[in-house]
Amino acid sequence: MNLNDSPDPLGAALRLDLAGPGITLDLAAGTVSIASDRLRDGIELKLTTVGSDARPLGSFRVTIQSVPLAPQALTSPALVGSGMIGEPVTVDPGSWADADALRLEWCRDGAVIEGAAEASYTPVAADDRTALTCRVTASNVAGETSAETAALAVCYPAPVATGLADLELLLDGDGSVAAGGAFTGAGLSFAVSGAGATIDAATGIVSIPTDALLEATEVTVTATNSGGSASVSFKASVKGVAPACRPRALHRG
């Protein structure tokens, strides 16, 4: 602040009465220096005009009001949790300067999840294979400032295999096997190898050809989801019709 730039219609000298920490006065230059933290708190200066005979002619006050600053993030917000579907994730909002209130918004691939505005969020099936973040917005009378957490990848827990027993099928019989039941987990897709088998990727039902004999051939079924995969193997055989069940030849005497 430069006092020499102030007009003085009376031709009087200006005398400045100042007090308080963070304030310095250069009488020769007519400047006042005020520490920025004092400005933020607000300060009142008193200016007095003095005539040539040193008698006060009048006085007035100059009040420098503090200008609120928008909130500033001191430490970044962060997520705490595994990102597994069904397991809660919490947000550490970070620390803020000049924040009167905080607002939370959970986001899926950058888009706000409707109704998700608490300090904890539990991922659901719709979040599978997406990036979960939480946007923290601090506000005061000066405005708003937002910061977003690093993304957390969301996935299902990896499947677990429970096992399948070896299988013996009859020639030209039913070769279907419900292999999906050999796994626990959600969001699974299935694949199979061995014995010429095929599989329904959605249900895990395996079909093994029974149009030819097969001797203890290994079949491997793999279940996969966003969290990983698991496999189980069993041996499949295709046997001919038992002798006792074969039709008997007719003999004419």
Number of C-alpha atoms within 10 A of each C-alpha: 11 11 16 13 9 9 9 11 6 10 11 16 16 18 16 17 10 14 12 9 9 12 14 14 16 11 11 7 10 15 15 15 12 16 11 12 10 15 16 14 12 13 15 12 13 14 16 16 19 18 14 10 6 10 9 15 13 10 13 10 10 10 11 14 12 14 12 14 15 16 22 17 19 10 13 15 20 21 21 12 15 14 25 22 21 14 14 15 19 15 21 16 24 14 13 19 13 16 21 12 12 15 15 19 19 25 22 21 16 15 11 16 15 9 8 15 17 13 16 18 19 15 21 15 13 10 21 21 17 18 17 26 24 32 22 25 19 25 20 16 13 13 12 18 17 15 18 20 20 15 18 21 18 23 24 24 21 20 22 17 20 12 14 19 11 14 15 15 20 18 18 15 15 12 19 16 15 14 23 23 14 17 22 15 16 17 17 23 17 22 19 24 15 16 19 11 18 18 21 16 17 13 14 24 20 23 19 22 20 19 13 13 14 18 13 14 15 14 20 17 26 22 29 21 20 19 19 14 18 17 19 19 18 16 17 22 20 23 17 16 13 8 8 7 7 9 7 8 5 6 5 3 3
